[in-house]
Amino acid sequence: MTENNQKSKLSFLQYVNTVILTAIGIIAALIFTTISDVRKNQGEFSKDIIRITTIQETNRDNIEKLDVRVKALELDYVTTLKDWIDANYVRKPQK
């Protein structure tokens, strides 16, 4: 009876071991798939970040150029603008 009992315990432990190994294999496959998807998404996001950074730098440079141009126009044409306003704008008498 002890030999039969040992065989049944051994058989039960083999089944338990098989179930545990199968579960570990399934979990490992899920983890591998998830990590693979994360790596793929991370690669796409890094490409998008590089593209956005490039666009942002270009926009910043263009804004700086426009700012310099506007400041130059403001400084050059302030007196011309004042003269035009004085010539073309009818002021109301102040009380």
C-alpha positions in Angstrom: 0.0 0.0 0.0 2.8 2.4 0.7 4.3 1.7 -2.7 0.9 2.4 -4.3 0.4 5.5 -2.2 3.9 6.8 -3.2 3.1 6.2 -6.9 -0.2 8.1 -6.6 1.6 11.0 -4.7 4.3 11.0 -7.4 1.7 11.0 -10.2 -0.2 13.8 -8.5 3.0 15.8 -8.0 3.8 15.3 -11.7 0.4 16.7 -12.7 0.8 19.6 -10.4 4.3 20.2 -11.8 3.0 20.1 -15.3 0.2 22.5 -14.5 2.6 24.9 -12.8 5.1 24.8 -15.7 2.3 25.3 -18.2 1.0 28.3 -16.3 4.6 29.7 -16.1 5.0 29.2 -19.9 1.7 31.0 -20.6 2.6 33.9 -18.4 6.1 34.1 -20.0 4.5 34.2 -23.4 2.1 37.0 -22.4 5.0 39.0 -20.9 7.1 38.5 -24.0 4.2 39.7 -26.2 3.5 42.7 -24.0 7.1 43.7 -23.9 7.4 43.4 -27.7 4.3 45.7 -28.1 5.8 48.2 -25.7 9.1 48.3 -27.5 7.3 48.8 -30.9 5.2 51.6 -29.4 8.2 53.2 -27.8 10.0 53.2 -31.1 7.1 54.9 -32.8 6.7 57.5 -30.0 10.4 58.3 -30.2 10.1 58.9 -33.9 7.1 61.2 -33.3 9.0 63.1 -30.5 11.9 63.7 -32.9 9.6 64.9 -35.6 7.7 67.2 -33.2 11.0 68.5 -31.8 12.2 69.3 -35.3 9.0 71.1 -36.1 9.2 73.0 -32.8 12.7 74.2 -33.5 11.8 75.3 -37.0 8.8 77.2 -35.7 10.9 78.8 -32.9 13.5 80.0 -35.5 10.8 81.4 -37.7 9.1 83.2 -34.8 12.5 84.7 -33.8 13.0 85.9 -37.4 9.5 87.4 -37.5 10.0 89.1 -34.2 13.2 90.7 -35.4 11.5 91.9 -38.5 8.5 93.3 -36.6 10.7 95.2 -34.1 12.7 96.7 -37.0 9.5 97.8 -38.7 8.1 99.2 -35.5 11.3 101.2 -34.9 11.6 102.4 -38.5 7.9 103.4 -39.0 6.9 104.9 -35.6 7.4 108.5 -36.8 5.8 107.7 -40.2 2.8 106.2 -38.4 2.5 109.2 -36.1 2.6 111.6 -39.0 -0.1 109.6 -40.9 -2.3 109.5 -37.8 -1.9 113.3 -37.3 -2.7 113.9 -41.0 -5.7 111.5 -41.3 -7.3 111.2 -37.9 -9.7 113.9 -36.8 -9.4 114.4 -33.1 -12.3 115.3 -30.9 -11.8 118.4 -28.8 -11.2 117.5 -25.2 -13.4 118.9 -22.6 
